[in-house]
Amino acid sequence: MDKGQDLNDELEYRHHISTMNDRELNEFTALQTYKTCGLLENHEQRITSLEKRDRRAFGFGSGIGASISTAVYTILYLITGRGV
């Protein structure tokens, strides 16, 4: 969206807010807060699941890397007949 439309939307929003009485403004604010909390809870669950998945993938990658390096070291040790 271009910046001109953003400015128009903001001005319209400010005008809408300024025409509300106190009760309407309180109800509007409460509704927006409720929606935001629901959105944050959803994002928190998604971020947590992504972090767990990333940790698991990192653990698998580390295990595979350690296994490969152990195999290479063992092969070199057997070929040379002494420690590397």
N, CA, C and O of each residue as an XYZ file, in Angstrom:
336
protein
N       0.849     -1.169      0.000
C       0.000      0.000      0.000
C       0.897      1.236      0.000
O       1.896      1.277      0.718
N       0.546      2.238     -0.798
C       1.405      3.414     -0.850
C       1.192      4.300      0.375
O       0.200      4.160      1.090
N       2.131      5.207      0.605
C       2.122      6.015      1.812
C       0.956      6.994      1.844
O       0.470      7.339      2.921
N       0.497      7.449      0.667
C      -0.644      8.347      0.624
C      -1.898      7.685      1.171
O      -2.666      8.311      1.901
N      -2.104      6.441      0.825
C      -3.278      5.712      1.332
C      -3.141      5.459      2.824
O      -4.130      5.529      3.554
N      -1.928      5.166      3.288
C      -1.704      4.985      4.723
C      -2.064      6.246      5.493
O      -2.691      6.175      6.549
N      -1.671      7.390      4.969
C      -1.966      8.665      5.613
C      -3.473      8.900      5.654
O      -4.008      9.322      6.680
N      -4.157      8.630      4.550
C      -5.611      8.788      4.517
C      -6.286      7.861      5.518
O      -7.220      8.269      6.209
N      -5.827      6.627      5.600
C      -6.396      5.673      6.553
C      -6.188      6.138      7.988
O      -7.091      6.028      8.818
N      -4.998      6.658      8.279
C      -4.712      7.130      9.633
C      -5.580      8.330      9.983
O      -6.106      8.411     11.093
N      -5.734      9.258      9.052
C      -6.573     10.430      9.312
C      -8.035     10.017      9.530
O      -8.708     10.546     10.415
N      -8.510      9.083      8.728
C      -9.876      8.588      8.884
C     -10.039      7.897     10.238
O     -11.054      8.073     10.913
N      -9.040      7.115     10.627
C      -9.062      6.416     11.912
C      -9.095      7.420     13.063
O      -9.885      7.276     13.996
N      -8.237      8.435     12.992
C      -8.205      9.458     14.057
C      -9.538     10.198     14.153
O     -10.021     10.488     15.247
N     -10.122     10.497     13.001
C     -11.413     11.180     13.010
C     -12.474     10.280     13.643
O     -13.289     10.750     14.437
N     -12.468      9.008     13.302
C     -13.426      8.049     13.859
C     -13.276      7.962     15.375
O     -14.277      7.936     16.091
N     -12.054      7.917     15.869
C     -11.794      7.834     17.312
C     -12.249      9.108     18.014
O     -12.840      9.047     19.092
N     -11.977     10.262     17.409
C     -12.315     11.529     18.060
C     -13.826     11.748     18.153
O     -14.276     12.518     19.003
N     -14.617     11.095     17.307
C     -16.071     11.261     17.363
C     -16.744     10.321     18.352
O     -17.943     10.450     18.595
N     -16.005      9.379     18.927
C     -16.586      8.427     19.878
C     -16.756      9.070     21.250
O     -15.951      9.904     21.663
N     -17.831      8.664     21.959
C     -17.960      9.105     23.348
C     -17.107      8.177     24.214
O     -16.520      7.219     23.711
N     -17.041      8.461     25.504
C     -16.149      7.713     26.395
C     -16.480      6.223     26.438
O     -15.576      5.389     26.393
N     -17.753      5.883     26.523
C     -18.133      4.471     26.605
C     -17.765      3.734     25.318
O     -17.216      2.633     25.369
N     -18.065      4.333     24.170
C     -17.722      3.697     22.894
C     -16.220      3.514     22.772
O     -15.751      2.478     22.301
N     -15.462      4.524     23.196
C     -14.009      4.448     23.121
C     -13.472      3.348     24.034
O     -12.562      2.613     23.651
N     -14.032      3.234     25.240
C     -13.607      2.174     26.158
C     -13.921      0.794     25.584
O     -13.093     -0.114     25.657
N     -15.113      0.636     25.015
C     -15.480     -0.649     24.422
C     -14.601     -0.968     23.219
O     -14.180     -2.110     23.036
N     -14.326      0.039     22.403
C     -13.456     -0.147     21.237
C     -12.058     -0.572     21.678
O     -11.472     -1.497     21.116
N     -11.532      0.116     22.690
C     -10.194     -0.198     23.194
C     -10.153     -1.608     23.788
O      -9.194     -2.347     23.566
N     -11.187     -1.978     24.537
C     -11.237     -3.317     25.120
C     -11.290     -4.377     24.030
O     -10.610     -5.398     24.126
N     -12.089     -4.146     22.997
C     -12.189     -5.114     21.897
C     -10.851     -5.258     21.169
O     -10.438     -6.374     20.857
N     -10.174     -4.145     20.896
C      -8.880     -4.199     20.214
C      -7.837     -4.909     21.068
O      -7.015     -5.663     20.548
N      -7.867     -4.670     22.381
C      -6.942     -5.340     23.295
C      -7.202     -6.840     23.318
O      -6.263     -7.636     23.311
N      -8.472     -7.228     23.343
C      -8.841     -8.644     23.331
C      -8.345     -9.323     22.055
O      -7.781    -10.416     22.104
N      -8.560     -8.667     20.916
C      -8.105     -9.236     19.643
C      -6.588     -9.357     19.608
O      -6.055    -10.353     19.118
N      -5.893     -8.355     20.123
C      -4.429     -8.373     20.141
C      -3.904     -9.500     21.023
O      -2.941    -10.175     20.663
N      -4.539     -9.705     22.186
C      -4.110    -10.786     23.079
C      -4.282    -12.144     22.411
O      -3.417    -13.011     22.534
N      -5.388    -12.333     21.709
C      -5.604    -13.586     20.998
C      -4.567    -13.809     19.930
O      -4.079    -14.924     19.748
N      -4.229    -12.751     19.220
C      -3.212    -12.830     18.169
C      -1.844    -13.146     18.767
O      -1.100    -13.959     18.219
N      -1.509    -12.504     19.893
C      -0.220    -12.761     20.534
C      -0.120    -14.191     21.049
O       0.940    -14.811     20.960
N      -1.207    -14.712     21.583
C      -1.194    -16.092     22.067
C      -0.952    -17.065     20.915
O      -0.199    -18.027     21.057
N      -1.587    -16.814     19.789
C      -1.392    -17.650     18.610
C       0.061    -17.596     18.147
O       0.656    -18.628     17.836
N       0.632    -16.390     18.102
C       2.026    -16.253     17.674
C       2.980    -16.907     18.669
O       3.993    -17.482     18.271
N       2.664    -16.821     19.954
C       3.519    -17.445     20.965
C       3.570    -18.956     20.759
O       4.639    -19.561     20.850
N       2.418    -19.566     20.482
C       2.384    -21.009     20.246
C       3.163    -21.372     18.988
O       3.877    -22.375     18.973
N       3.036    -20.571     17.937
C       3.749    -20.857     16.694
C       5.258    -20.712     16.879
O       6.022    -21.538     16.379
N       5.689    -19.684     17.584
C       7.126    -19.468     17.812
C       7.696    -20.599     18.653
O       8.790    -21.090     18.375
N       6.958    -21.018     19.688
C       7.423    -22.116     20.540
C       7.597    -23.394     19.732
O       8.592    -24.102     19.893
N       6.629    -23.694     18.857
C       6.751    -24.922     18.052
C       7.914    -24.822     17.076
O       8.587    -25.821     16.825
N       8.166    -23.636     16.518
C       9.312    -23.469     15.621
C      10.630    -23.627     16.366
O      11.567    -24.239     15.853
N      10.703    -23.077     17.576
C      11.939    -23.202     18.354
C      12.221    -24.653     18.710
O      13.368    -25.096     18.649
N      11.176    -25.404     19.082
C      11.371    -26.818     19.402
C      11.843    -27.584     18.177
O      12.733    -28.429     18.274
N      11.250    -27.293     17.027
C      11.630    -27.979     15.796
C      13.083    -27.659     15.443
O      13.833    -28.544     15.031
N      13.481    -26.391     15.603
C      14.856    -26.002     15.297
C      15.850    -26.687     16.232
O      16.913    -27.125     15.794
N      15.507    -26.781     17.525
C      16.393    -27.462     18.466
C      16.551    -28.932     18.113
O      17.647    -29.485     18.197
N      15.456    -29.558     17.719
C      15.489    -30.972     17.360
C      16.357    -31.170     16.118
O      17.174    -32.090     16.072
N      16.184    -30.319     15.121
C      16.985    -30.421     13.894
C      18.461    -30.198     14.202
O      19.319    -30.891     13.656
N      18.762    -29.239     15.069
C      20.153    -28.977     15.438
C      20.744    -30.188     16.158
O      21.901    -30.544     15.935
N      19.950    -30.816     17.014
C      20.418    -32.013     17.727
C      20.712    -33.157     16.775
O      21.730    -33.837     16.903
N      19.808    -33.367     15.814
C      20.044    -34.420     14.810
C      21.291    -34.123     13.983
O      22.098    -35.017     13.731
N      21.448    -32.885     13.567
C      22.619    -32.506     12.773
C      23.911    -32.681     13.550
O      24.916    -33.144     13.009
N      23.879    -32.309     14.815
C      25.073    -32.481     15.649
C      25.415    -33.954     15.831
O      26.586    -34.331     15.785
N      24.410    -34.777     16.036
C      24.640    -36.216     16.197
C      25.212    -36.839     14.939
O      26.128    -37.659     15.008
N      24.682    -36.459     13.802
C      25.185    -36.980     12.525
C      26.621    -36.519     12.303
O      27.468    -37.304     11.875
N      26.896    -35.251     12.591
C      28.263    -34.730     12.426
C      29.255    -35.438     13.336
O      30.371    -35.751     12.921
N      28.853    -35.688     14.565
C      29.739    -36.392     15.497
C      29.982    -37.826     15.033
O      31.096    -38.338     15.141
N      28.947    -38.464     14.522
C      29.110    -39.841     14.031
C      30.054    -39.892     12.837
O      30.907    -40.776     12.753
N      29.903    -38.951     11.919
C      30.777    -38.919     10.731
C      32.224    -38.646     11.138
O      33.142    -39.297     10.639
N      32.429    -37.694     12.034
C      33.808    -37.389     12.434
C      34.433    -38.562     13.184
O      35.630    -38.812     13.036
N      33.656    -39.284     13.980
C      34.166    -40.466     14.669
C      34.544    -41.552     13.657
O      35.579    -42.204     13.796
N      33.710    -41.738     12.651
C      34.003    -42.739     11.619
C      35.277    -42.374     10.859
O      36.115    -43.240     10.606
N      35.430    -41.106     10.496
C      36.637    -40.672      9.773
C      37.869    -40.873     10.644
O      38.887    -41.381     10.174
N      37.784    -40.478     11.905
C      38.916    -40.665     12.808
C      39.278    -42.140     12.947
O      40.456    -42.496     12.919
N      38.272    -42.998     13.097
C      38.522    -44.436     13.244
C      39.173    -45.007     11.989
O      40.112    -45.797     12.086
N      38.688    -44.620     10.820
C      39.268    -45.098      9.562
C      40.717    -44.648      9.435
O      41.585    -45.439      9.065
N      40.983    -43.377      9.741
C      42.365    -42.881      9.677
C      43.253    -43.602     10.688
O      44.408    -43.912     10.396
N      42.725    -43.860     11.845
C      43.494    -44.560     12.875
C      43.835    -45.975     12.416
O      44.957    -46.439     12.620
N      42.882    -46.658     11.802
C      43.134    -48.015     11.321
C      44.099    -48.024     10.146
O      44.938    -48.918     10.044
N      43.992    -47.039      9.254
C      44.858    -46.996      8.067
C      46.301    -46.697      8.464
O      47.230    -47.354      7.995
N      46.479    -45.713      9.322
C      47.840    -45.306      9.681
C      48.442    -46.161     10.768
O      49.665    -46.213     10.901
N      47.624    -46.828     11.543
C      48.132    -47.688     12.606
C      48.552    -46.909     13.844
O      49.143    -47.478     14.761
N      48.263    -45.648     13.880
C      48.574    -44.842     15.067
C      47.562    -43.713     15.157
O      46.801    -43.486     14.216
N      47.545    -43.019     16.252
C      46.621    -41.902     16.467
C      46.938    -40.734     15.547
O      48.090    -40.552     15.155
N      45.959    -39.964     15.207
C      46.150    -38.815     14.317
C      46.532    -37.608     15.092
O      46.736    -36.541     14.513
